[in-house]
């Protein structure tokens, strides 16, 4: 199976159409998924349903791995769509613009296409394997800043608060060596902002594949590096520790700091 330029255009058109289901007026329902920190809105479900329906009509042989409703259909499929209908749901529920739709195509275990769309910023990030990364149709590239001048995107594992002390120790050590830290509440957007050169470093102790599959490809196609705890790329199908950077040397430096505090993954 090969994806043609027209197919990427189809995916971006579907994602843009799905974004019309996101409501800035608060006209949606909100409920938790077993914890107050982990919520879903009726908009998440509407966006996911639209994306899966439209993509299945066009590409009936491709499976799905989606955040909501435990929707997983990956067995027996060489290619799988990995979808987060709204990354940054807590932001979305509060009217915060730091939220996005994330769609990746994973083929034989490797992301080959990624689309991340932030509708309230009108930022459309796209990438295809080996073809570079774009923001609203224009090429983007990571910055050339050294580690010491780097801005670090990071977080305290909101769904695993038992890991907060370990995260804090890692973040403290990185903070003492880099420029500053940021957090906007959407992993996909943060990785895309690395790809755009707005920051240089990224660390989260545990993310799900739909958080990083599309944005990770966008980052690497923009010249950056994406690693997990073992020094390879994070899994496209299971939770992973995620490190991003504008260059391999900086990514390895983050990884060395992580391993100083974390001898093994706690999950």
C-alpha positions as CSV (number, residue, x, y, z in Angstrom):
1,X,0.0,0.0,0.0
2,X,1.4,3.4,-1.0
3,X,0.0,6.8,-0.1
4,X,-0.2,9.3,-2.9
5,X,-0.2,13.1,-2.7
6,X,-3.9,13.0,-3.3
7,X,-4.3,10.7,-0.3
8,X,-2.5,13.1,2.0
9,X,-4.8,15.9,0.7
10,X,-7.8,13.7,1.4
11,X,-6.6,13.1,5.0
12,X,-6.0,16.8,5.6
13,X,-9.5,17.6,4.2
14,X,-11.1,15.0,6.4
15,X,-9.2,16.4,9.5
16,X,-10.2,20.0,8.6
17,X,-13.9,18.9,8.3
18,X,-13.7,17.1,11.6
19,X,-12.5,20.3,13.3
20,X,-15.9,21.9,12.5
21,X,-17.3,19.5,15.2
22,X,-15.2,21.3,17.9
23,X,-17.3,23.9,19.6
24,X,-15.7,27.0,21.2
25,X,-19.0,28.0,22.8
26,X,-19.0,25.2,25.4
27,X,-22.0,23.4,23.8
28,X,-20.7,19.9,24.6
29,X,-20.9,17.3,27.3
30,X,-18.0,16.4,29.6
31,X,-17.5,13.3,31.6
32,X,-14.5,11.6,33.3
33,X,-13.0,8.3,32.3
34,X,-12.4,7.0,35.8
35,X,-10.4,9.9,37.2
36,X,-11.0,13.6,37.4
37,X,-7.9,14.3,35.4
38,X,-8.9,12.1,32.5
39,X,-11.9,13.5,30.7
40,X,-13.7,13.1,27.4
41,X,-16.2,15.4,25.7
42,X,-18.9,14.7,23.3
43,X,-16.8,16.6,20.8
44,X,-14.0,14.0,21.1
45,X,-16.4,11.3,20.3
46,X,-18.0,13.2,17.3
47,X,-14.6,13.9,15.8
48,X,-13.4,10.3,16.3
49,X,-16.5,8.9,14.7
50,X,-16.2,11.3,11.7
51,X,-12.5,10.5,11.2
52,X,-12.9,6.7,11.4
53,X,-16.0,6.7,9.1
54,X,-14.4,8.8,6.4
55,X,-11.0,7.1,6.5
56,X,-12.6,3.6,6.4
57,X,-14.7,4.5,3.4
58,X,-11.6,5.7,1.5
59,X,-9.1,3.0,2.9
60,X,-11.2,0.0,3.9
61,X,-8.1,-2.3,4.5
62,X,-6.4,0.0,7.1
63,X,-7.0,-0.7,10.8
64,X,-7.4,1.8,13.7
65,X,-6.0,2.6,17.1
66,X,-8.0,5.5,18.6
67,X,-8.0,7.1,22.1
68,X,-11.7,7.1,22.8
69,X,-14.0,4.1,23.4
70,X,-11.1,1.7,23.5
71,X,-11.3,1.5,19.7
72,X,-8.5,-0.8,18.6
73,X,-8.6,-2.7,15.3
74,X,-4.9,-3.5,14.6
75,X,-4.7,-7.3,14.4
76,X,-4.1,-8.5,10.8
77,X,-3.5,-5.0,9.4
78,X,-0.2,-4.0,7.8
79,X,-1.3,-0.4,8.1
80,X,-3.1,1.3,11.0
81,X,-4.5,4.8,11.6
82,X,-3.5,6.1,15.0
83,X,-5.9,8.8,16.0
84,X,-6.3,11.3,18.9
85,X,-9.6,13.1,18.1
86,X,-8.7,16.0,20.4
87,X,-5.3,16.1,22.0
88,X,-5.5,18.5,24.9
89,X,-9.1,17.7,25.9
90,X,-8.7,19.5,29.3
91,X,-7.7,22.7,27.4
92,X,-10.5,22.2,24.9
93,X,-13.1,21.9,27.7
94,X,-11.9,25.2,29.1
95,X,-11.9,27.1,25.8
96,X,-8.0,27.1,25.6
97,X,-6.7,27.1,22.1
98,X,-3.9,24.6,22.9
99,X,-5.7,21.5,21.5
100,X,-5.6,19.7,18.2
101,X,-6.6,16.7,16.1
102,X,-3.8,14.2,15.5
103,X,-3.9,11.5,12.8
104,X,-1.0,9.2,11.9
105,X,-0.7,6.3,9.4
106,X,1.6,3.6,10.7
107,X,2.8,1.0,8.2
108,X,4.7,-2.1,9.3
109,X,5.2,-0.5,12.7
110,X,6.6,2.8,11.4
111,X,4.8,6.1,11.0
112,X,4.7,7.1,7.4
113,X,2.2,10.0,7.4
114,X,1.2,12.5,10.1
115,X,-1.3,15.3,10.3
116,X,-1.8,17.5,13.3
117,X,-4.3,20.3,13.1
118,X,-4.9,23.1,15.7
119,X,-8.1,24.6,14.4
120,X,-8.2,27.7,16.7
121,X,-4.7,28.6,15.7
122,X,-5.4,27.4,12.1
123,X,-2.0,25.5,12.2
124,X,-1.9,22.5,9.9
125,X,1.2,20.4,10.4
126,X,1.8,17.6,7.9
127,X,4.6,15.1,7.1
128,X,5.2,12.1,4.9
129,X,8.2,9.8,5.5
130,X,11.2,11.0,3.7
131,X,9.5,14.2,2.3
132,X,10.1,16.7,5.1
133,X,7.6,18.5,7.3
134,X,5.2,21.4,6.6
135,X,3.2,24.0,8.5
136,X,0.4,25.4,6.4
137,X,2.1,24.1,3.3
138,X,5.5,25.7,4.1
139,X,8.6,23.7,5.1
140,X,9.6,23.8,8.7
141,X,12.9,22.8,10.5
142,X,14.1,22.4,14.0
143,X,16.2,25.1,15.5
144,X,20.0,24.9,15.8
145,X,20.2,26.1,19.4
146,X,22.5,24.2,21.7
147,X,21.1,22.3,24.8
148,X,22.1,25.2,27.1
149,X,19.8,27.6,25.2
150,X,17.0,25.1,24.8
151,X,13.4,25.4,25.9
152,X,12.1,22.2,27.4
153,X,8.5,21.1,27.0
154,X,7.6,18.7,29.8
155,X,4.9,17.5,32.3
156,X,4.3,15.6,35.5
157,X,2.4,12.5,34.1
158,X,-1.1,13.7,35.0
159,X,-2.5,10.2,34.6
160,X,0.2,8.6,36.8
161,X,0.7,11.1,39.7
162,X,2.6,8.4,41.6
163,X,5.5,9.2,39.2
164,X,5.5,12.9,39.9
165,X,8.5,12.9,42.3
166,X,10.6,11.0,39.7
167,X,9.4,13.4,37.0
168,X,10.2,16.4,39.2
169,X,13.8,15.2,39.8
170,X,14.4,14.6,36.1
171,X,12.8,18.0,35.2
172,X,14.9,19.8,37.9
173,X,18.2,18.4,36.5
174,X,17.2,19.3,32.9
175,X,16.0,22.8,34.0
176,X,19.4,23.5,35.7
177,X,21.2,22.8,32.4
178,X,18.8,24.3,29.8
179,X,17.3,27.7,29.4
180,X,13.7,27.3,30.6
181,X,10.6,25.0,30.6
182,X,7.1,25.2,29.1
183,X,3.9,23.3,29.2
184,X,0.8,23.8,27.1
185,X,-1.2,20.7,27.7
186,X,-1.0,19.1,24.3
187,X,1.8,16.7,23.6
188,X,1.2,16.7,19.9
189,X,1.3,20.5,19.6
190,X,4.4,20.6,21.8
191,X,6.3,18.2,19.5
192,X,5.1,20.2,16.5
193,X,6.4,23.3,18.1
194,X,9.8,21.6,18.4
195,X,9.6,20.8,14.7
196,X,8.9,24.5,14.1
197,X,12.0,25.7,16.1
198,X,10.0,27.2,18.9
199,X,11.6,24.9,21.5
200,X,14.4,22.4,21.5
201,X,13.7,19.7,24.1
202,X,10.9,17.4,25.2
203,X,10.3,14.9,27.9
204,X,7.3,13.0,29.1
205,X,7.6,9.8,31.3
206,X,4.5,8.2,29.8
207,X,2.4,8.9,26.7
208,X,0.1,6.9,24.5
209,X,0.8,6.3,20.8
210,X,-2.0,8.7,19.7
211,X,-0.3,11.5,21.6
212,X,3.0,11.3,19.6
213,X,2.6,9.1,16.4
214,X,1.8,11.9,14.0
215,X,3.7,14.7,15.7
216,X,6.8,12.5,16.2
217,X,7.0,11.9,12.5
218,X,6.6,15.7,11.9
219,X,9.5,16.3,14.3
220,X,11.8,13.8,12.7
221,X,10.9,15.0,9.2
222,X,11.8,18.5,10.4
223,X,15.3,17.3,11.3
224,X,14.7,16.4,15.0
225,X,15.1,13.3,17.0
226,X,12.5,11.2,18.9
227,X,13.6,8.5,21.4
228,X,12.1,6.3,24.0
229,X,13.7,4.8,27.2
230,X,15.7,2.1,25.2
231,X,17.2,4.7,22.9
232,X,15.1,3.7,20.0
233,X,11.9,5.3,18.7
234,X,8.8,5.0,20.9
235,X,6.3,2.3,20.1
236,X,3.4,3.1,17.8
237,X,1.1,0.8,19.6
238,X,1.8,0.9,23.4
239,X,2.6,3.5,26.1
240,X,6.1,4.9,25.9
241,X,8.5,7.3,27.6
242,X,9.1,10.0,25.0
243,X,12.1,12.3,24.5
244,X,12.3,14.8,21.7
245,X,15.0,17.2,20.7
246,X,16.3,19.3,17.8
247,X,19.4,17.1,17.5
248,X,20.5,13.6,18.5
249,X,23.1,14.8,20.9
250,X,20.6,16.8,22.9
251,X,18.1,13.9,22.9
252,X,20.8,11.5,24.3
253,X,21.6,14.1,27.0
254,X,18.0,14.1,28.1
255,X,18.0,10.3,28.0
256,X,21.1,10.1,30.2
257,X,19.4,12.4,32.7
258,X,16.3,10.2,32.7
259,X,18.3,7.0,33.2
260,X,20.1,8.6,36.2
261,X,16.7,8.8,38.0
262,X,14.9,5.9,36.4
263,X,16.7,2.6,36.1
264,X,13.8,0.9,34.4
265,X,10.4,1.8,33.1
266,X,7.7,1.6,35.9
267,X,5.0,0.3,33.6
